[in-house]
């Protein structure tokens, strides 16, 4: 399965390895249910566009403010898994509600998560077995919740370690998509600070408002004199049509022996593509993390 990221430069493809029926799928799903109550409790968290739009309409805007969004480049394949598992273990040890969800203790849970994410992270493709070298597998049920754990930790570090003068006035985050209202002129300083938290591992990009407008998720934020107006936002596909949902497409096909991937047209949509992809394979049979 290919994940086509329409809102990125050059419309990159990203392969998704479906883990359904794999040896770790059921275990990963069970662990996800245990871990999920640990996250998404903070006021900065955005769960979908509707509550975000309702909240942002109440924000006041100063003439010296600028609208900015930050985004982690390739989050899943960049997550430092051992580091994130240590964060998870600390959260589990301080969770008084854990015994009500499972008989497993924090040590057992983190060992099982480690197995699913690292030791047992294999998949089968064209008669060969591969192991992802780094990051979290895109198709695993555990990956989204681990991504949220890591991003909440990064958020905590940002607000505790940054100089107060460069911190945003408003900060809302949907996983690695961050909407910020910050004093104009400080947005690049804050970007550099974010990129210094995990140098060489986590890299943020920035998008600034244009003519008082900035897209975030499926909404377009528009500045009025002291408030926000919002409208529905749809990214424009490379073929000139409008994406019928969200900001991406999923291209499903079967690889032939020469690496050709068949194109698929989404029913009712205006977008289709043909692609050529063959996973880069290391000498030891591992799949490069940038392809996972």
N, C-alpha and C positions, 0 to 999 in steps of 0.2 A: 504494500500500500504506500502511495506517495502523498505527502502533505505539501501542498503548494501554497507558499506564503505570499499572497498577492501584494501586501503592503510593504514588502521589503524590496530594496534595489535588486534589479535583474530577475525578480520573481523566482527565488531559489526553490528547489525541490528538497524535501527531506523524507527519507524512507522511514516508515513506521513498521516495526516488527510486531505483529499481533501476538500476544502471549497467551491467548485463549487455548486451553488444552495443553499448555506447556507444563513442565513438572513443578513450576513455582506459582502458577496462576491462582489456584485455590488458596494456597498459603498466603500469597500477596494480598488477595482480596480480604481474607480474614484479618490480617495484620492491619490493613487499611482501616477497617471498621474499628479496631481497637485504638488506633492512633488519631483518627480524624477529630475526636472531641478536644484534642489538645490545641487546635488551631482555629483561625477565623473568628475570634472573639473580640478583636480590637476595633475601635472606632474607625481606624484608617482603612480597614479592609472593605473592599468592594466585592459583592457577590454577583451582581449583574447590573445592567445599565439602568434599570428602573429606579432603585433606591439612590444610585449615584446622581441621576438627573434631579430627583426630588431634593436631594441635599444641596447640590451645587446651586440651585436656583435661589437658595437662601444666603449664599455667600455674598459678602460685600467686596467690591473691587476698588482699589486705589489707582489713580492715574500712574503711580510709580510701579505698579505690579506688572508682571508679565506671566502669561500662561505658557507652561512648559510641560512636556511629557518626557519621561525617561523610560528606557526599555533595555532589558538585559539581552545581549546578543547571545543566541543559542543557549538559553537557560538550562534546559534539561541535560544537555551533553556537557555542560560546564559545572554542574553542581559537584562540589567536593564531597563525595559520598562518605568517606570515613569521618570527616569533620562534622557532617550533618548527623550522622549516627550518634556521635558524642553529644550533640545538642539534644537529640531525641532522648537519649538516656537520662540526661539531666531533667528534662521535662517529665519523664515517666516517674522518676524518683520523687518528684514534688507533687505528683497528681494523686490527691486523696481519693478520687473517684475510681481509680484504676481497678481495685478489687471488685467493683460492681460490674465491670465489663469482661474480665478475664481472670482465670486462675494463674496465668503466666506472670512471672515477676519481670521487672525492667531488664534485668540481665538476659533472661531468656528471649524476651521480645527483640532486643537489639541484636542478639546473635542470629535470630531468624531473619530479621531485616537485612543484616549483612549477607546472609546466604543468598537471599533473593536478589539483592542488588549487585553482589560481587561474585562470590564463589559459584553460585548457580546461575549466573547470567549468561546462558548459552542460547543459541537458536540455530535452526537447521535451514540451509538455503542451497538449492541446486546440488543436493547430495553431499554437502559438506557442513560441518559444525563450526560456528563462529562464537567468539566471546567479545563483548564490547569492552574496550580498553579503559574507558573512563566515563564519568557522568551517570545519569539515570536513564534507563531504557524508556523510550517514548511510549511504548505500548504496554507498560506494566501498570497495574492498578495502584501500586505503591508510589509511583513517581510523582503524581500531582501533589500528594500530601507531604512528601519529603521536600518537594520544591517550595511548598508553602511554609514548612518549618524553617527551611534555610532563609527564605526571604523575610520572614518575621524576625529572625535573628539579625539579619543584615540591617533591617529597619531599626531595630533596637540599638545596634552599634552606631548607626549613622546619627541618631538623635542624642546619643550619650557622648559621642566622641567629637562631633563637629563643633566648630566655633559657632556660638549662638547667632552671630551676625549673618551667617550665610544660610541658616535654616529657613525652609519655606514657611510662609504664613499658613498655607493649607497643603495637606498631603493626603492623597487617596491612592490606594494601591489595589490592583487586580492582578494577583500573582506577581509577575515581573513588569507589568504595565503600570506606570506611576504617573498620576496627574498632580501637578504642583502649581500653586500660586505663590510666586516668589518676587522679591524686589528686583526690578530690572537692573541688570549688570552683575547680579550675583549667581545667575543660573549656570554659567560655565564654571565658576568656582565650585559650586555644589556638585556639578558633574565630575570635576577632577577629584573632589573628595570621595565621591562614591566609587570611582574607578581605582582609588588607592586603598580601599578596604580589603580587597582580595586581588592584589595585582597579579596579572598573568593568568588569572582564573575567571574572574567575573568582570565583564566589560559592558558598560552602559553606553547607549546612544541617546541623543537628545533631539527633540522636535520642538520648535518654538512656534508660537502663534503667528499667523499671517493675516494681516488686516483685521486683527481682533478676533480671529477664529482659530480653534484648535480641535481636531477630532480626538475622541477618546472612546474606546470600545465601539459601540454602535450609535454614538451620539456626537453631535457637533456643538461645541460650546462657543457661544457668540457673546462678546462683551457689549453691554449697554453702558451708559454712563457710570453706574455704580453697582450693577447687578449682572447676572448672566441670563441669557436666553439660550434655549437648546432646541435642536431639531434632530431628526433622524439622519444618520450618516451611513453611506454605503461606499465602500472603496470601488474604484473603477478598474475593471479588468484590463489586461493587456490588449484584448481584442476590441475594446471600446464599449462593451456592455457593462451592466451594473451587476455586481455580485448579489445573488438573491438572498444570501444570508451571511452574516458575520463578515469576517475579513480574510477568509481563506477558502480553498477548495481541497477536496480530497480526490485524488486520481487513483483509481483502482485498476489494476491490470495484472498481466502475467508476463514475466520475463522469458524471452526466447533465448536460445543458445547464443545468439550474437548480441545479447544485451538490449534488444529493442523492446520498449514498453508500449503496449497498445494504448491509443487515446480513447477517452471516454467523454461523452457529452452528458452533462447533468440534465435530467428531465426538467423542462421548463426554464432552463437557464440560457445564458448567452455566451457561455465560455466552454472551450474545449481545448485539449492540448495533446500533442504527441511528444513523448520524451524518450531519451536514451540514457540508461543508467546501468552501471555495473559497480557494485560496492568495491571500494579499494581494500585490498586484502594484504595484510602484512605477511612477512615470510613465515611467521609462526602460526598462521591461520587465524589471527585475530582481525576483527573488523575495526578500522580506524574509527575513533569516537566521533569524528566530525561527520561521519556518514550514518551514524545511528540516530 
